[in-house]
Amino acid sequence: GIGKTFRAPIAGSLYNPLLGSEATTGLQSKPESSWTYDLGWRFYGSRVSAVVDAYASNFSNKQISGYDQNTFQTVYLSLGRVHMRGLNTELNVKLSQDWSIYGSYSYTQAIMQDDLNSGGNGIYYTRGKTLLNTPRNLLNVGVSFHHGPVWASLSTRTSSAFYGDWSNTEKVGGYTTLNLNAGWNFHDWGFMHKPYIKINGFNLLNRRAFTFAGNMAAFMA
């Protein structure tokens, strides 16, 4: 497949200072666009389904936002060109009438092709650097149970390390979390169509994990 996408500048981005400086509107007003090329294979059977997809995306004026903890404002940046390459895979196997297992793996490489012009704060030499908040490897594995009105799923999510700044000097360690979702489906109750009760439990093992760098410190590093 081949596709081209456009994304307009975020509402109000013209009125937010870039890193607290007198940013030019040219950095903020250009729309994001991208060309994406992908090649994949899908299989759907009675008990097994699988998907493998490789892609390449070339972004122009890639948009990204962060939070300024001093002014309590959202700051927007235009990164210029960013090239993303990756592989996405999924597998679902129905073990029995009630049990099934699921797994997915994704590999992502996101490389900035230009230096970052921050207006009054100078230029950051980001060309050839990896985009922050972009782990190379993500793995999800889960098991599901569904019998009558009762259903439950236990899943893990594993992320490899990723960078938390533009210059790739601060790396955040990888992490694994364990999550549980369970519920009960009811029949129709009068005006309520198929009501249900659901319980979500995240990070059951209470693992400390830094999952996203979104403040000004990340933008200015």
Helices and strands as residue ranges (DSSP letters): E 2-7, G 13-15, H 25-29, E 32-44, E 48-60, E 63-68, E 73-78, E 82-94, E 99-112, E 116-117, G 119-121, E 123-124, E 137-147, E 150-159, E 162-163, E 171-172, E 175-185, E 196-201, H 216-220
